[in-house]
Amino acid sequence: MTALAGSGTTCAWVVEHPAPIAAGPLLRVEREIPEPGPYDLLLGVRACGVCRTDLHLAEGDLPPRRPRCTPGHEIVGDVLAAGPSAEGYAPGDRVGAAWLAGTCGRCRWCRAGRENLCPTSRYTGWDVHGGFAGHAVVDARYVYRLPEGLPDEDAAPLLCAGIIGYRALERAELPPGGRLGVYGFGASAHLTAQLAVARGAEVHVVTRSAKARQLALELGAASAGPDSPPRLLDSAILFAPVGTLVPKALEALDRGGTLAIAGIHLTETPPLDYERHLFQERTVRSVAANTRADGRAFLAEAARLRPTVRAVRYSMGHADRALADLASGGVTGVAVLVPP
């Protein structure tokens, strides 16, 4: 334990009242630096990615679970203090904290290695304070060692955008050398597309943003357009939280194809036509958070691949502006908060 823990104050953003981002739901506050519990680490935040889930929480698409909670679940930080049971970590270690913050470890899903489905799972920035702050307390059992030599602003997006994209790619069951459709091309998609290309896939991107289409081609996509892919697909991942894209993505699948929906929130889905959208054993699947095994597997693959991270830096004092830019489509790549 260091003298810092439990003494002094830190700046943090909180969701004061969920509302459209233009109404200013975030408030910047000063609060005491917390003391870590037995299994916890106190981190000095070096960088925190800005995820669309943070926007859903701020705007109320996801109901708040903790009053005045601090968003942010792509945290890169230095260990400042460790609880007595947080073994293996020492002050000065650089670690990453992600969306999954805790599980029961006892339910049938946890015992089966599917802890992402734990009914009492907890999440960073939703159930516990996140990384839109100078300091954060995280459970040492749910943090990750980060690849050496990877800059903080590049490492932060890997912790949710990367990990969730990895799980979505696994859920999409893309065959070796197959054709993958990617709908929406933000933070997670621009990392997942690179992973798929590195695995030998032919990637086709659908997005309305001209800048995002250009980025997709630069990162190795075979095509990038605003409406539909030029070829039938073996698999697809829907990253855009737009329910009207579900039938379009299903219709673009070849026989036996799978659509994975990666978001935690989706607008209303229109009716599906069995013949056009589902027949010939086409499958639609959701993606629910991730397991720690997903995180470790993805970070190991990312350490080898070293994906290009198109990071747009914002000062921690401008988290509200970062979310507003994300809401308006003004971020190509991923927004990352860094200390002033």
N, C-alpha and C positions, 0 to 999 in steps of 0.2 A: 504494500500500500504506500502511496506517496502522499505528501502533504497537500497536494492539489485536490485529491478526492474529498468531496464533502465540504470544500471551502472555496470561497470566491463565487463569481457568477460567470455565466456564458450567455451569448446571444443565440436566440433560436427563433425560428418561424413556427407559428401554430395556425391550425385551421380554426379561426374564431367562430365563424358561422358559415357552413357550406352554402355556396351560392355560385352563380356564373362568375367566371374569373374576372370579368370586367367590373363586377360589383365589389371586388377586393376582399375575398374570403380569408386571405392570409393576413396575419398580424405578427410583427416582429416584437419579441419580448426579451427581457432579461430574466434568467432564473438561476438558482443555485446549481453549481456543478454537483451532480449526484455522486453518491458513493456506491461502488459496485457491490452486488450481493455475492454470495459464496461462489457461484459459478460464472460470475460476470467479469467483463473487461471494461474499463473506462478508456475510451478512445479520444484522442485529439483528432478531429476530422481534417483530413488532408484534401479530400475531394468527395463529392456526392453527385451521382448521376441524377438526372431529372427524367422520370418515367411517366408515361401516359396514365398509369395507375395513380400517381400523385395528383394528376389533374382530375381524375374521376373522384378521388377522395375530397379534394378541395371544392369541387362543384356539387358534391352530394349524389353522384351516380352510384357510389358505394356508401351505404349508411355509416356514419361515424360509430366507432366502437369505444373510443376514449375521448372525452371532452378535451378540446384544445390540444390535440395531438400534433406532434411535429412530424411532417412527412419526410420522405427520403429513405430509400432502401437499397441504394447502390453506394455503400459507404466504404471508402478507403481511409484508414486511420492508423495512427501510431498508438500502441498500448502505453497508457500512462500509469495505470494501476490495475492489479488483478486480484480478484477474490481468492480466498484460501483454497478453494477447490478447482480453480481455473488452472489446471496443470498444463505445463508445456509452453507457457507464454511468459514473457518477461518485458519490462519496460523498454520501449524502443522498437519492439517487433512491429512490422507493418502487416496488417491483416485486412480482410474484406468482410463486410457484413452485408447480407442479402435479404430478400423478401421473407423467406422462412425464418422465423425467430424462435420457434419452440413447438414441440409436440408432446403428447403424453407418453409415448414409448410403450404403451401397454395395450392399446386397442388392437383389433384384428388387422387393421390396415397397417399400423406401425409394425406389428409382428411379421407381416407379410412383405415388408420392404416397400410399402406404399404409403409412407408417412405424409405425403402430400395430400392424402385424403383423410387424415386424422380429424375427427369431428371437433377436437379442442385445440387444433393448431393455432398458433399465434403468428402475427406478421409485423415486421418492422415498418414503422410509419403508419400503422393502423391500430394495432393493439399496444405497441410500445413505441416510445419516442424514437424518431428516425434521425437522419443525418443532415437535415436542413438546419444545422446548428454548429457551434464551435466544438461541442463535445457530445458524445453519445455513449450510452451503456448498452452492451450487447452480451448475449450468452456465449461464452467461449466454446460451447459445444456445437454452435451453429455458425461459426466463422470459418473463413478459408485462408490458407496460405496463398499469397499471390506470386505469380511468376516474377523472377528477378529481372531487373532491367526494364520493366514495363512502367512508363510514366503513370502517375496517379490518375490523370484525366483520361488515359486510355484504359486503365484497369477498372475504373468505376463502372462504366456501362456493361462490362462483362458480367457483373454480379447480378443483374436481372435481365437486361436486354439479351445478353449472351446466353445465360443459363436457360431462360424460358424459351428462347429460340431453339436451343439445342433440344429441349424436351419436345417442342412442337415438331421439330424435324424427325425425331424418333417416332412420335405418334403418327406422323404422316406416312410412315413405312415406305419411304422412297426406295425403289429397287436399285441395285448397282447400275450406274450409268443412265439412270432414268431421267425423265423430264419433270421438273418441279415448277409449279406456279407459285409466285409470291405476290399476295394482294396487299397493297400498302407497302411503303418503303421508308419507314422511320428507323428509330434506334435499333430495335430488335431485328428487323428485316435486313438491314444493311450488314449486320454481323452474320446472320444465319445464311444469307445468300453466299457469302464467302466460304462458309463452312461447307455448304453443299457443292460449290464449284470445286473446292479442294478435294472433295470425295469423288469427283468425276461426274457430277450431275450437269445436266443442261437446264439452266435456270431462266425462266421467263417471268418478268416483273410487270405487274399492272398497277399503275398509280397515276393520279391526275396531275401530280406535280412535275413540271418539265425539269426542274433542277434535280429532283429525285430520280427521274428517268436517266438523266445524264450520269448521275453518280452510279446508278445500277450498272450501266454499260462500262463505266470505268473500272468497276469492281469485278467484271467478268461475266455479267449476265449475257445470255444469247440474244435476248430481245427485251425491250422495255416500251410499253405502250399505255395509252390511257383507258383502253376499253376491254380488250380480251387478248389472250395469248394467240400466237399464229398457228399453234399445233395443239392437238389433244395432249393432256398431261397424265402422267402416272400418279402424281401426288400434288397436293397444293396446301399452302398454309395461308390462312386469313389472319393478317395482323391488324388491318383496319377495323375499328369497332363498329362496322356498318353492316347491319343485318341484311340489307337488300343485296349485298354481294354474295350471300350464301348460295342462292340458286344459280347465280352466274358462275360461281366457282365450281359448283357441282356439275353444271352442264358442260364445262370445259374439261372434265375428267374423262379419260378413256375408260374402257371396261376394267372393273376391278380396282379403280383408283380410290384414293383416300384423301379427304379434306380434313385438316386439323385446324380448329379455330383457337388461336393462341391467346386471345384477350380475356381478361377477367370480367369485362363488361361488353355487351353487344346490344345495339339498338334492335328494335323489333324485326323479326325475320318474317318475310312474306310466306304465303303457303307454297309448299313444294308440290310439283307434279311428279308422280311416281315414275312414269315412263321417261320423262326428260331428265330428271335429276337423280334418281336413286336406282333404277333398274340396272341390270347387268353388274350387280354386286358392287356398286359404288357405295362408299362409306363416309359418314361424317362423324367426327370425334371432337370433343372438347379437350382443353388442356387446363389442368388445375395445379397451379403453382409448380413446385418441383421437389424432388428429394435432395438430400445432401449428396447422395451418390451421383445424381445428375450434375450437381455443381462441381464436384471433384473431377468427374470425367470430362466435362466441358473445359474446365480450366487447364487440365493436362493437354487437351487437344489444342486449345488456344495458345498454350506455351510453345507448341511446335509450329503452329500455323502463323502466329503473330498477325492476326487480322488487322487490316486498316480500320482505324476508328476515326470517323469524321466527327470530332468533338468541337462543339461551339461553347467556349468558356464564358461563364458569367460569374461575377463576384457573388459570394454568399449573401451579401446585402441586397442582391437583386433577384432573389428567388422568385418573387412575384412576377417580375418581368419575364423570367425564363419560362414560367408556366403560361403566361399570356402569349408569348411567342409560339410555344408548343400548340396552344389551342387554336391559334390563327394559321397554323401551317408554316410559320416563319422559321422553323428549325429544319435544316437538311442534315440528317445524321442524328446526333444526340447532344442535348444540352448537359453541361457539367458545371456544378457549382464548385468554386475554389475559394479558399480564404482570401480576404482582401489584401 
